[in-house]
């Protein structure tokens, strides 16, 4: 599907966080912040709705989405 944006942190152990703002992706402008390998925040700053597929290393039963636990898929 062409309306999916996937993220996966590639930060090593020496970098605590990284953030990009005003990143053009297709017809959108987004902001993405990775805090280590365990937390990612995505903001759709402008443009149409899309599906965000947040990826994390390992197997997880749940992820917090807007502060609420959601079932994760492996």
BAKEDREN-955735 format. One record per residue (C-alpha): residue number from 1; residue in three letters; x, y, z. Coordinates in Angstrom, 2 decimals. Layout:
  nr rest       x       y       z
 NUM  ALA       X       Y       Z
...
***
This chain:
  nr rest       x       y       z
   1  UNK    0.00    0.00    0.00
   2  UNK    1.41    3.39   -0.93
   3  UNK   -0.09    5.20    2.07
   4  UNK    2.06    3.44    4.67
   5  UNK    5.00    5.17    6.35
   6  UNK    7.30    2.83    8.28
   7  UNK    9.83    3.84   10.92
   8  UNK   12.60    1.86   12.60
   9  UNK   15.23    3.48   14.80
  10  UNK   18.79    2.83   13.76
  11  UNK   20.36    4.62   16.72
  12  UNK   23.36    2.97   18.29
  13  UNK   24.16    2.86   21.99
  14  UNK   26.10    6.16   21.87
  15  UNK   23.22    8.27   20.54
  16  UNK   20.30    8.84   22.94
  17  UNK   17.89   10.42   20.47
  18  UNK   17.48   11.89   16.99
  19  UNK   14.75   14.08   15.52
  20  UNK   13.77   15.25   12.04
  21  UNK   11.22   18.00   11.44
  22  UNK    9.61   19.21    8.23
  23  UNK   10.63   16.01    6.45
  24  UNK    8.89   15.72    3.05
  25  UNK    7.36   12.27    2.51
  26  UNK    5.12   11.93   -0.53
  27  UNK    2.47   14.70   -0.25
  28  UNK    3.14   15.16    3.49
  29  UNK    5.50   16.92    5.82
  30  UNK    6.25   14.89    8.95
  31  UNK    8.32   15.02   12.12
  32  UNK    9.91   11.88   13.58
  33  UNK   11.77   11.51   16.87
  34  UNK   13.49    8.32   17.98
  35  UNK   14.43    7.97   21.66
  36  UNK   16.84    5.05   21.60
  37  UNK   15.36    1.87   20.20
  38  UNK   12.24    1.82   22.39
  39  UNK   10.29    5.02   21.66
  40  UNK    9.30    6.79   18.45
  41  UNK    7.04    9.81   18.04
  42  UNK    5.61   10.67   14.61
  43  UNK    3.69   13.85   13.77
  44  UNK    1.91   14.49   10.48
  45  UNK    2.65   18.21   10.17
  46  UNK    0.75   18.62    6.88
  47  UNK   -0.82   16.56    4.15
  48  UNK   -3.34   13.73    3.86
  49  UNK   -3.81   10.92    6.36
  50  UNK   -1.57    7.86    6.09
  51  UNK   -0.95    4.64    8.00
  52  UNK    2.08    4.72   10.29
  53  UNK    3.78    1.39   10.84
  54  UNK    6.09    1.85   13.82
  55  UNK    8.69   -0.95   13.88
  56  UNK   10.83   -1.91   16.86
  57  UNK   13.47   -4.61   17.29
  58  UNK   12.34   -7.72   19.15
  59  UNK    8.91   -9.20   19.81
  60  UNK    6.35   -7.16   21.74
  61  UNK    2.78   -7.98   22.74
  62  UNK    1.66   -4.35   23.06
  63  UNK    2.74   -0.86   22.05
  64  UNK    1.60    2.44   23.52
  65  UNK   -0.23    4.51   20.91
  66  UNK   -1.27    7.96   22.10
  67  UNK   -0.79    6.69   25.65
  68  UNK   -3.05    3.65   25.16
  69  UNK   -1.88    0.02   24.91
  70  UNK   -2.50   -1.49   21.48
  71  UNK   -1.85   -5.05   20.30
  72  UNK    1.39   -5.39   18.34
  73  UNK    2.02   -7.71   15.42
  74  UNK    5.24   -9.54   14.73
***
